[in-house]
Amino acid sequence: MLSLIQSRFSSLSNGPGNLELVVRVGDQLHYYWRDDGPPFDWHGGDAIVADGQTVTGVIGTPCLIKSTFGRKGNFELVISLSNGSLAHLWRDNDAPGLPWHGPTPIIAQPVNVLLPNVVGQLEDAAKQLLQSLGLMVSVENLGGLSPFSVISQQPIGGTLVRPGTSVSLRVAGRERPRP
């Protein structure tokens, strides 16, 4: 899960602007940037630290923009947290060291998510999708040969649930060949 923008920061001092990238890795955010001129190298990759704390508990896809706040324009980041709330972080692009600040709650109470229907999907893809929404996943394997597909889920797809909700999947593989 990632968010990419082009900024006015320039490695060339007068180029079109670097690419700025925020990636969710597990429940953390990592920041990267790419030069706007040859050899177009990528830099960074460290976890985002805001006000002295590594930002954790992130789910879903971060949303990054460059605002007009400050002389250079700050980076503004909105994230979903595993407790179901939304939060805002910002990078002070005018300050030495370009520090991140926050997270500041936007919506303190949990936000419901629409549970997708994963019946028919492969087990690993279904688990990854559900976990990316902040849901807990348990699997009952009914046997068969790999690959395993989801044959039922509880609660059913299309239901509004809170992040942290447990979703039970029943999976089965293809039948064993008869001798």
ChimeraX commands (.cxc) that place a marker at each C-alpha (Angstrom):
marker #1 position 0.00,0.00,0.00 radius 0.5
marker #1 position 1.59,3.23,-1.12 radius 0.5
marker #1 position 1.06,6.85,-2.05 radius 0.5
marker #1 position 3.21,8.76,-4.57 radius 0.5
marker #1 position 3.46,12.47,-5.42 radius 0.5
marker #1 position 5.83,14.75,-7.31 radius 0.5
marker #1 position 7.14,17.61,-5.19 radius 0.5
marker #1 position 8.94,20.86,-5.94 radius 0.5
marker #1 position 12.07,19.60,-4.18 radius 0.5
marker #1 position 14.71,19.17,-6.86 radius 0.5
marker #1 position 17.97,17.26,-6.76 radius 0.5
marker #1 position 19.00,19.29,-9.83 radius 0.5
marker #1 position 18.06,22.59,-8.11 radius 0.5
marker #1 position 15.93,23.53,-11.11 radius 0.5
marker #1 position 14.45,20.22,-12.27 radius 0.5
marker #1 position 10.81,19.16,-12.52 radius 0.5
marker #1 position 10.69,17.90,-8.91 radius 0.5
marker #1 position 11.53,14.75,-7.00 radius 0.5
marker #1 position 9.11,11.86,-6.55 radius 0.5
marker #1 position 8.02,11.39,-2.93 radius 0.5
marker #1 position 6.74,7.98,-1.80 radius 0.5
marker #1 position 5.12,6.73,1.42 radius 0.5
marker #1 position 4.75,2.95,1.71 radius 0.5
marker #1 position 2.98,0.94,4.41 radius 0.5
marker #1 position 5.22,-1.93,5.48 radius 0.5
marker #1 position 3.39,-4.11,8.01 radius 0.5
marker #1 position 1.84,-1.57,10.37 radius 0.5
marker #1 position 4.51,1.12,9.81 radius 0.5
marker #1 position 5.05,3.85,7.23 radius 0.5
marker #1 position 8.31,4.20,5.29 radius 0.5
marker #1 position 9.37,7.26,3.31 radius 0.5
marker #1 position 11.37,7.27,0.04 radius 0.5
marker #1 position 12.27,9.92,-2.53 radius 0.5
marker #1 position 13.69,9.76,-6.05 radius 0.5
marker #1 position 16.01,12.26,-7.72 radius 0.5
marker #1 position 14.44,14.26,-10.54 radius 0.5
marker #1 position 17.52,13.86,-12.72 radius 0.5
marker #1 position 19.92,11.17,-13.87 radius 0.5
marker #1 position 20.63,8.61,-12.57 radius 0.5
marker #1 position 17.15,8.88,-10.94 radius 0.5
marker #1 position 18.27,7.12,-7.73 radius 0.5
marker #1 position 15.84,6.27,-4.92 radius 0.5
marker #1 position 16.76,7.25,-1.34 radius 0.5
marker #1 position 15.34,6.66,2.13 radius 0.5
marker #1 position 13.31,3.68,3.20 radius 0.5
marker #1 position 13.41,4.42,6.91 radius 0.5
marker #1 position 10.30,4.17,9.05 radius 0.5
marker #1 position 8.60,7.53,9.55 radius 0.5
marker #1 position 9.26,8.97,13.00 radius 0.5
marker #1 position 6.86,11.73,14.04 radius 0.5
marker #1 position 7.56,13.82,17.13 radius 0.5
marker #1 position 10.13,11.25,18.29 radius 0.5
marker #1 position 7.92,8.16,17.89 radius 0.5
marker #1 position 7.89,5.59,15.08 radius 0.5
marker #1 position 4.42,5.67,13.52 radius 0.5
marker #1 position 2.79,2.24,14.05 radius 0.5
marker #1 position -0.68,0.71,13.94 radius 0.5
marker #1 position -1.27,1.78,10.33 radius 0.5
marker #1 position -3.70,-0.15,8.13 radius 0.5
marker #1 position -4.93,0.48,4.62 radius 0.5
marker #1 position -3.39,2.85,2.09 radius 0.5
marker #1 position -1.81,6.14,3.19 radius 0.5
marker #1 position -2.86,9.30,1.34 radius 0.5
marker #1 position -0.06,11.84,0.67 radius 0.5
marker #1 position -0.29,15.37,-0.78 radius 0.5
marker #1 position 1.92,18.46,-0.85 radius 0.5
marker #1 position 0.04,21.37,0.65 radius 0.5
marker #1 position 0.62,25.12,0.40 radius 0.5
marker #1 position 1.28,25.42,4.15 radius 0.5
marker #1 position 4.72,26.83,4.85 radius 0.5
marker #1 position 7.12,28.49,2.41 radius 0.5
marker #1 position 8.01,25.25,0.59 radius 0.5
marker #1 position 4.68,23.48,1.10 radius 0.5
marker #1 position 4.38,20.75,3.70 radius 0.5
marker #1 position 3.68,17.08,3.01 radius 0.5
marker #1 position 0.32,16.09,4.48 radius 0.5
marker #1 position -0.48,12.44,5.17 radius 0.5
marker #1 position -3.80,10.87,6.19 radius 0.5
marker #1 position -3.76,7.32,7.55 radius 0.5
marker #1 position -6.14,4.72,8.94 radius 0.5
marker #1 position -5.10,3.22,12.26 radius 0.5
marker #1 position -5.74,-0.31,13.51 radius 0.5
marker #1 position -8.07,1.04,16.21 radius 0.5
marker #1 position -10.38,2.21,13.40 radius 0.5
marker #1 position -9.57,5.90,13.62 radius 0.5
marker #1 position -8.17,8.28,11.01 radius 0.5
marker #1 position -5.14,10.44,11.73 radius 0.5
marker #1 position -3.13,13.24,10.11 radius 0.5
marker #1 position 0.65,13.59,9.95 radius 0.5
marker #1 position 2.59,16.43,8.35 radius 0.5
marker #1 position 6.20,17.02,7.38 radius 0.5
marker #1 position 7.56,20.50,7.99 radius 0.5
marker #1 position 9.41,21.13,4.74 radius 0.5
marker #1 position 10.75,24.48,6.03 radius 0.5
marker #1 position 12.41,23.11,9.19 radius 0.5
marker #1 position 15.96,21.70,9.34 radius 0.5
marker #1 position 15.86,17.90,9.08 radius 0.5
marker #1 position 12.34,17.99,7.56 radius 0.5
marker #1 position 10.64,16.57,10.69 radius 0.5
marker #1 position 7.32,14.72,10.66 radius 0.5
marker #1 position 4.65,15.67,13.23 radius 0.5
marker #1 position 1.56,13.87,14.52 radius 0.5
marker #1 position -0.38,11.73,14.28 radius 0.5
marker #1 position -3.29,13.99,15.13 radius 0.5
marker #1 position -6.71,12.29,15.31 radius 0.5
marker #1 position -9.18,13.28,12.61 radius 0.5
marker #1 position -11.90,10.82,13.54 radius 0.5
marker #1 position -11.31,9.34,16.98 radius 0.5
marker #1 position -14.08,6.75,16.86 radius 0.5
marker #1 position -13.68,3.68,14.65 radius 0.5
marker #1 position -14.75,3.91,11.05 radius 0.5
marker #1 position -16.65,0.92,9.67 radius 0.5
marker #1 position -15.24,-0.87,6.64 radius 0.5
marker #1 position -17.21,-2.75,4.00 radius 0.5
marker #1 position -16.26,-6.42,4.28 radius 0.5
marker #1 position -15.39,-7.71,0.80 radius 0.5
marker #1 position -16.68,-11.02,-0.49 radius 0.5
marker #1 position -13.59,-13.27,-0.72 radius 0.5
marker #1 position -15.40,-16.52,-1.56 radius 0.5
marker #1 position -13.67,-18.09,-4.57 radius 0.5
marker #1 position -10.35,-16.32,-3.95 radius 0.5
marker #1 position -7.15,-18.14,-3.10 radius 0.5
marker #1 position -6.54,-18.34,0.65 radius 0.5
marker #1 position -3.39,-16.17,0.73 radius 0.5
marker #1 position -4.91,-13.39,-1.41 radius 0.5
marker #1 position -8.09,-13.37,0.69 radius 0.5
marker #1 position -6.13,-13.19,3.96 radius 0.5
marker #1 position -3.92,-10.38,2.66 radius 0.5
marker #1 position -6.92,-8.32,1.53 radius 0.5
marker #1 position -8.80,-8.75,4.81 radius 0.5
marker #1 position -5.72,-8.01,6.94 radius 0.5
marker #1 position -5.02,-4.85,4.91 radius 0.5
marker #1 position -8.43,-3.60,6.10 radius 0.5
marker #1 position -7.43,-4.17,9.73 radius 0.5
marker #1 position -9.49,-7.34,10.13 radius 0.5
marker #1 position -8.46,-10.45,12.06 radius 0.5
marker #1 position -8.56,-13.65,10.00 radius 0.5
marker #1 position -8.97,-17.26,11.11 radius 0.5
marker #1 position -8.90,-20.17,8.68 radius 0.5
marker #1 position -10.47,-23.62,8.84 radius 0.5
marker #1 position -8.87,-25.93,6.29 radius 0.5
marker #1 position -11.24,-28.65,5.07 radius 0.5
marker #1 position -8.48,-30.54,3.25 radius 0.5
marker #1 position -7.61,-31.32,-0.31 radius 0.5
marker #1 position -4.58,-30.46,-2.36 radius 0.5
marker #1 position -3.04,-27.01,-2.68 radius 0.5
marker #1 position -3.93,-24.36,-3.81 radius 0.5
marker #1 position -6.69,-23.68,-1.26 radius 0.5
marker #1 position -9.68,-21.52,-2.17 radius 0.5
marker #1 position -12.16,-19.82,0.13 radius 0.5
marker #1 position -15.50,-21.68,0.06 radius 0.5
marker #1 position -17.26,-19.63,2.76 radius 0.5
marker #1 position -16.73,-16.66,5.05 radius 0.5
marker #1 position -18.37,-15.35,8.19 radius 0.5
marker #1 position -19.49,-12.55,8.40 radius 0.5
marker #1 position -20.56,-12.54,4.77 radius 0.5
marker #1 position -19.22,-10.06,2.22 radius 0.5
marker #1 position -21.07,-6.76,1.97 radius 0.5
marker #1 position -21.39,-6.41,5.75 radius 0.5
marker #1 position -20.18,-3.23,7.50 radius 0.5
marker #1 position -17.70,-4.15,10.25 radius 0.5
marker #1 position -15.26,-2.35,12.52 radius 0.5
marker #1 position -11.51,-2.79,12.06 radius 0.5
marker #1 position -10.35,-5.57,14.37 radius 0.5
marker #1 position -13.41,-7.70,13.59 radius 0.5
marker #1 position -12.65,-11.41,13.29 radius 0.5
marker #1 position -13.46,-12.97,9.92 radius 0.5
marker #1 position -13.63,-16.78,9.67 radius 0.5
marker #1 position -12.73,-18.40,6.38 radius 0.5
marker #1 position -13.31,-22.01,5.35 radius 0.5
marker #1 position -10.92,-23.17,2.66 radius 0.5
marker #1 position -10.62,-26.32,0.61 radius 0.5
marker #1 position -8.19,-27.56,-1.98 radius 0.5
marker #1 position -8.78,-29.52,-5.14 radius 0.5
marker #1 position -9.79,-33.14,-4.83 radius 0.5
marker #1 position -7.18,-35.82,-4.59 radius 0.5
marker #1 position -6.88,-37.85,-7.80 radius 0.5
marker #1 position -8.42,-41.31,-7.67 radius 0.5
marker #1 position -6.03,-44.23,-8.19 radius 0.5
marker link #1:1,2 radius 0.2
marker link #1:2,3 radius 0.2
marker link #1:3,4 radius 0.2
marker link #1:4,5 radius 0.2
marker link #1:5,6 radius 0.2
marker link #1:6,7 radius 0.2
marker link #1:7,8 radius 0.2
marker link #1:8,9 radius 0.2
marker link #1:9,10 radius 0.2
marker link #1:10,11 radius 0.2
marker link #1:11,12 radius 0.2
marker link #1:12,13 radius 0.2
marker link #1:13,14 radius 0.2
marker link #1:14,15 radius 0.2
marker link #1:15,16 radius 0.2
marker link #1:16,17 radius 0.2
marker link #1:17,18 radius 0.2
marker link #1:18,19 radius 0.2
marker link #1:19,20 radius 0.2
marker link #1:20,21 radius 0.2
marker link #1:21,22 radius 0.2
marker link #1:22,23 radius 0.2
marker link #1:23,24 radius 0.2
marker link #1:24,25 radius 0.2
marker link #1:25,26 radius 0.2
marker link #1:26,27 radius 0.2
marker link #1:27,28 radius 0.2
marker link #1:28,29 radius 0.2
marker link #1:29,30 radius 0.2
marker link #1:30,31 radius 0.2
marker link #1:31,32 radius 0.2
marker link #1:32,33 radius 0.2
marker link #1:33,34 radius 0.2
marker link #1:34,35 radius 0.2
marker link #1:35,36 radius 0.2
marker link #1:36,37 radius 0.2
marker link #1:37,38 radius 0.2
marker link #1:38,39 radius 0.2
marker link #1:39,40 radius 0.2
marker link #1:40,41 radius 0.2
marker link #1:41,42 radius 0.2
marker link #1:42,43 radius 0.2
marker link #1:43,44 radius 0.2
marker link #1:44,45 radius 0.2
marker link #1:45,46 radius 0.2
marker link #1:46,47 radius 0.2
marker link #1:47,48 radius 0.2
marker link #1:48,49 radius 0.2
marker link #1:49,50 radius 0.2
marker link #1:50,51 radius 0.2
marker link #1:51,52 radius 0.2
marker link #1:52,53 radius 0.2
marker link #1:53,54 radius 0.2
marker link #1:54,55 radius 0.2
marker link #1:55,56 radius 0.2
marker link #1:56,57 radius 0.2
marker link #1:57,58 radius 0.2
marker link #1:58,59 radius 0.2
marker link #1:59,60 radius 0.2
marker link #1:60,61 radius 0.2
marker link #1:61,62 radius 0.2
marker link #1:62,63 radius 0.2
marker link #1:63,64 radius 0.2
marker link #1:64,65 radius 0.2
marker link #1:65,66 radius 0.2
marker link #1:66,67 radius 0.2
marker link #1:67,68 radius 0.2
marker link #1:68,69 radius 0.2
marker link #1:69,70 radius 0.2
marker link #1:70,71 radius 0.2
marker link #1:71,72 radius 0.2
marker link #1:72,73 radius 0.2
marker link #1:73,74 radius 0.2
marker link #1:74,75 radius 0.2
marker link #1:75,76 radius 0.2
marker link #1:76,77 radius 0.2
marker link #1:77,78 radius 0.2
marker link #1:78,79 radius 0.2
marker link #1:79,80 radius 0.2
marker link #1:80,81 radius 0.2
marker link #1:81,82 radius 0.2
marker link #1:82,83 radius 0.2
marker link #1:83,84 radius 0.2
marker link #1:84,85 radius 0.2
marker link #1:85,86 radius 0.2
marker link #1:86,87 radius 0.2
marker link #1:87,88 radius 0.2
marker link #1:88,89 radius 0.2
marker link #1:89,90 radius 0.2
marker link #1:90,91 radius 0.2
marker link #1:91,92 radius 0.2
marker link #1:92,93 radius 0.2
marker link #1:93,94 radius 0.2
marker link #1:94,95 radius 0.2
marker link #1:95,96 radius 0.2
marker link #1:96,97 radius 0.2
marker link #1:97,98 radius 0.2
marker link #1:98,99 radius 0.2
marker link #1:99,100 radius 0.2
marker link #1:100,101 radius 0.2
marker link #1:101,102 radius 0.2
marker link #1:102,103 radius 0.2
marker link #1:103,104 radius 0.2
marker link #1:104,105 radius 0.2
marker link #1:105,106 radius 0.2
marker link #1:106,107 radius 0.2
marker link #1:107,108 radius 0.2
marker link #1:108,109 radius 0.2
marker link #1:109,110 radius 0.2
marker link #1:110,111 radius 0.2
marker link #1:111,112 radius 0.2
marker link #1:112,113 radius 0.2
marker link #1:113,114 radius 0.2
marker link #1:114,115 radius 0.2
marker link #1:115,116 radius 0.2
marker link #1:116,117 radius 0.2
marker link #1:117,118 radius 0.2
marker link #1:118,119 radius 0.2
marker link #1:119,120 radius 0.2
marker link #1:120,121 radius 0.2
marker link #1:121,122 radius 0.2
marker link #1:122,123 radius 0.2
marker link #1:123,124 radius 0.2
marker link #1:124,125 radius 0.2
marker link #1:125,126 radius 0.2
marker link #1:126,127 radius 0.2
marker link #1:127,128 radius 0.2
marker link #1:128,129 radius 0.2
marker link #1:129,130 radius 0.2
marker link #1:130,131 radius 0.2
marker link #1:131,132 radius 0.2
marker link #1:132,133 radius 0.2
marker link #1:133,134 radius 0.2
marker link #1:134,135 radius 0.2
marker link #1:135,136 radius 0.2
marker link #1:136,137 radius 0.2
marker link #1:137,138 radius 0.2
marker link #1:138,139 radius 0.2
marker link #1:139,140 radius 0.2
marker link #1:140,141 radius 0.2
marker link #1:141,142 radius 0.2
marker link #1:142,143 radius 0.2
marker link #1:143,144 radius 0.2
marker link #1:144,145 radius 0.2
marker link #1:145,146 radius 0.2
marker link #1:146,147 radius 0.2
marker link #1:147,148 radius 0.2
marker link #1:148,149 radius 0.2
marker link #1:149,150 radius 0.2
marker link #1:150,151 radius 0.2
marker link #1:151,152 radius 0.2
marker link #1:152,153 radius 0.2
marker link #1:153,154 radius 0.2
marker link #1:154,155 radius 0.2
marker link #1:155,156 radius 0.2
marker link #1:156,157 radius 0.2
marker link #1:157,158 radius 0.2
marker link #1:158,159 radius 0.2
marker link #1:159,160 radius 0.2
marker link #1:160,161 radius 0.2
marker link #1:161,162 radius 0.2
marker link #1:162,163 radius 0.2
marker link #1:163,164 radius 0.2
marker link #1:164,165 radius 0.2
marker link #1:165,166 radius 0.2
marker link #1:166,167 radius 0.2
marker link #1:167,168 radius 0.2
marker link #1:168,169 radius 0.2
marker link #1:169,170 radius 0.2
marker link #1:170,171 radius 0.2
marker link #1:171,172 radius 0.2
marker link #1:172,173 radius 0.2
marker link #1:173,174 radius 0.2
marker link #1:174,175 radius 0.2
marker link #1:175,176 radius 0.2
marker link #1:176,177 radius 0.2
marker link #1:177,178 radius 0.2
marker link #1:178,179 radius 0.2
view
